[in-house]
Amino acid sequence: MNDAPKPEGLRERKRRETSHRIAAAGLNAFLAKGYDATTLDEIAAAAGISRRTFFHYFKSKDEVLLASLGNYASMVKAMILAEPPSGSAIDIARGALLNLAGSFHASEMMATAKLMRESKTLRSRTHAGYLQLEQAIFDGLSELRPDEARNSLRLVSLVAVVALRLAVETWQQQQARHPLAGYVRDAFERLKAEIR
């Protein structure tokens, strides 16, 4: 029995690319005009699609923003799967989150965080973004280390996301004085010190 993933077909690839394009156009519009001031028509126009086509991909504006956050989850899983399985699970998760944090442009990340805080609708959905990251870490670690106890990998995923949340909150409170990756590194070091 062949367990290799089926190659992505042209239709699936075009759908994925269009979804990413809409999410990127939406995020750019939200950052430029604010969440509430951005219309679905503006997002559709910026993505080069019709309003009707928009609804084949997303039901609402907040789904567009969550899709952008979901892209981060996909990146984290891919980073984990690119690691050798020999390190500790927490170090693999830490490395993926450090790479993710290092890939952000500080001004865009700070503007996105501000956008999430200022919109009541989005504030209530922030937790969903962290849950996506937690699931991506767990899925990645489970694929990378299929023989390891699932409960152990679940615990690592939970703790890694808690460390990330603490790092992001501290980074925001300090107005991004230093790169986010430094705050992530510090959070994991404090975590390890507390566990010892």
Contacts in CASP RR format, 6 or more apart in sequence:
PFRMAT RR
TARGET T0000
AUTHOR 0000-0000-0000
METHOD contacts of the structure
MODEL  1
MNDAPKPEGLRERKRRETSHRIAAAGLNAFLAKGYDATTLDEIAAAAGIS
RRTFFHYFKSKDEVLLASLGNYASMVKAMILAEPPSGSAIDIARGALLNL
AGSFHASEMMATAKLMRESKTLRSRTHAGYLQLEQAIFDGLSELRPDEAR
NSLRLVSLVAVVALRLAVETWQQQQARHPLAGYVRDAFERLKAEIR
8 16 0 8 1.000
15 57 0 8 1.000
18 47 0 8 1.000
18 49 0 8 1.000
18 57 0 8 1.000
19 57 0 8 1.000
19 67 0 8 1.000
20 71 0 8 1.000
21 47 0 8 1.000
21 48 0 8 1.000
22 43 0 8 1.000
22 44 0 8 1.000
22 47 0 8 1.000
22 49 0 8 1.000
22 54 0 8 1.000
22 57 0 8 1.000
22 58 0 8 1.000
22 64 0 8 1.000
22 67 0 8 1.000
23 64 0 8 1.000
23 65 0 8 1.000
23 67 0 8 1.000
23 68 0 8 1.000
23 71 0 8 1.000
24 47 0 8 1.000
24 68 0 8 1.000
25 43 0 8 1.000
25 46 0 8 1.000
25 47 0 8 1.000
25 48 0 8 1.000
26 38 0 8 1.000
26 43 0 8 1.000
26 46 0 8 1.000
26 47 0 8 1.000
26 61 0 8 1.000
26 64 0 8 1.000
26 65 0 8 1.000
26 68 0 8 1.000
27 64 0 8 1.000
27 65 0 8 1.000
27 68 0 8 1.000
27 112 0 8 1.000
28 46 0 8 1.000
29 38 0 8 1.000
29 42 0 8 1.000
29 43 0 8 1.000
29 46 0 8 1.000
30 38 0 8 1.000
30 61 0 8 1.000
30 65 0 8 1.000
30 112 0 8 1.000
30 115 0 8 1.000
31 108 0 8 1.000
31 111 0 8 1.000
31 112 0 8 1.000
31 115 0 8 1.000
33 42 0 8 1.000
34 115 0 8 1.000
35 61 0 8 1.000
35 65 0 8 1.000
35 115 0 8 1.000
35 118 0 8 1.000
35 119 0 8 1.000
35 121 0 8 1.000
35 122 0 8 1.000
36 119 0 8 1.000
38 61 0 8 1.000
40 51 0 8 1.000
40 54 0 8 1.000
40 61 0 8 1.000
41 51 0 8 1.000
43 54 0 8 1.000
43 61 0 8 1.000
43 64 0 8 1.000
44 50 0 8 1.000
44 51 0 8 1.000
44 53 0 8 1.000
44 54 0 8 1.000
47 54 0 8 1.000
58 64 0 8 1.000
58 67 0 8 1.000
62 121 0 8 1.000
62 122 0 8 1.000
62 125 0 8 1.000
65 115 0 8 1.000
65 116 0 8 1.000
65 122 0 8 1.000
65 125 0 8 1.000
66 125 0 8 1.000
66 128 0 8 1.000
66 129 0 8 1.000
66 132 0 8 1.000
68 112 0 8 1.000
69 128 0 8 1.000
69 129 0 8 1.000
69 132 0 8 1.000
70 129 0 8 1.000
70 132 0 8 1.000
72 100 0 8 1.000
72 132 0 8 1.000
72 133 0 8 1.000
73 129 0 8 1.000
73 132 0 8 1.000
73 133 0 8 1.000
73 135 0 8 1.000
73 136 0 8 1.000
74 136 0 8 1.000
75 100 0 8 1.000
75 103 0 8 1.000
76 96 0 8 1.000
76 97 0 8 1.000
76 100 0 8 1.000
76 133 0 8 1.000
76 136 0 8 1.000
76 137 0 8 1.000
77 136 0 8 1.000
77 137 0 8 1.000
77 139 0 8 1.000
77 140 0 8 1.000
79 95 0 8 1.000
79 96 0 8 1.000
79 99 0 8 1.000
79 100 0 8 1.000
80 92 0 8 1.000
80 93 0 8 1.000
80 96 0 8 1.000
80 136 0 8 1.000
80 137 0 8 1.000
80 140 0 8 1.000
80 141 0 8 1.000
80 144 0 8 1.000
81 140 0 8 1.000
81 143 0 8 1.000
81 144 0 8 1.000
83 92 0 8 1.000
83 95 0 8 1.000
83 96 0 8 1.000
83 144 0 8 1.000
85 92 0 8 1.000
85 144 0 8 1.000
85 145 0 8 1.000
89 141 0 8 1.000
89 145 0 8 1.000
89 148 0 8 1.000
89 152 0 8 1.000
89 153 0 8 1.000
89 156 0 8 1.000
90 156 0 8 1.000
90 159 0 8 1.000
90 160 0 8 1.000
90 188 0 8 1.000
90 192 0 8 1.000
92 141 0 8 1.000
92 144 0 8 1.000
93 137 0 8 1.000
93 141 0 8 1.000
93 156 0 8 1.000
93 157 0 8 1.000
93 160 0 8 1.000
94 160 0 8 1.000
94 163 0 8 1.000
94 184 0 8 1.000
94 188 0 8 1.000
96 137 0 8 1.000
97 160 0 8 1.000
97 163 0 8 1.000
97 164 0 8 1.000
97 184 0 8 1.000
98 181 0 8 1.000
98 184 0 8 1.000
98 185 0 8 1.000
101 164 0 8 1.000
101 167 0 8 1.000
101 179 0 8 1.000
101 180 0 8 1.000
101 181 0 8 1.000
101 182 0 8 1.000
101 183 0 8 1.000
101 184 0 8 1.000
102 179 0 8 1.000
102 180 0 8 1.000
102 181 0 8 1.000
104 180 0 8 1.000
106 176 0 8 1.000
106 179 0 8 1.000
106 180 0 8 1.000
109 176 0 8 1.000
109 180 0 8 1.000
110 172 0 8 1.000
110 175 0 8 1.000
110 176 0 8 1.000
113 168 0 8 1.000
113 172 0 8 1.000
115 122 0 8 1.000
116 122 0 8 1.000
116 123 0 8 1.000
116 126 0 8 1.000
117 123 0 8 1.000
130 161 0 8 1.000
130 164 0 8 1.000
130 165 0 8 1.000
133 161 0 8 1.000
133 164 0 8 1.000
134 157 0 8 1.000
134 158 0 8 1.000
134 160 0 8 1.000
134 161 0 8 1.000
135 157 0 8 1.000
137 156 0 8 1.000
137 157 0 8 1.000
137 160 0 8 1.000
137 161 0 8 1.000
138 153 0 8 1.000
138 154 0 8 1.000
138 157 0 8 1.000
141 148 0 8 1.000
141 153 0 8 1.000
141 156 0 8 1.000
141 157 0 8 1.000
142 148 0 8 1.000
142 150 0 8 1.000
142 153 0 8 1.000
145 153 0 8 1.000
159 191 0 8 1.000
163 184 0 8 1.000
163 187 0 8 1.000
163 188 0 8 1.000
163 191 0 8 1.000
164 184 0 8 1.000
164 187 0 8 1.000
166 187 0 8 1.000
167 180 0 8 1.000
167 182 0 8 1.000
167 183 0 8 1.000
167 184 0 8 1.000
167 186 0 8 1.000
167 187 0 8 1.000
168 180 0 8 1.000
168 183 0 8 1.000
170 183 0 8 1.000
170 186 0 8 1.000
170 187 0 8 1.000
171 178 0 8 1.000
171 180 0 8 1.000
171 183 0 8 1.000
END
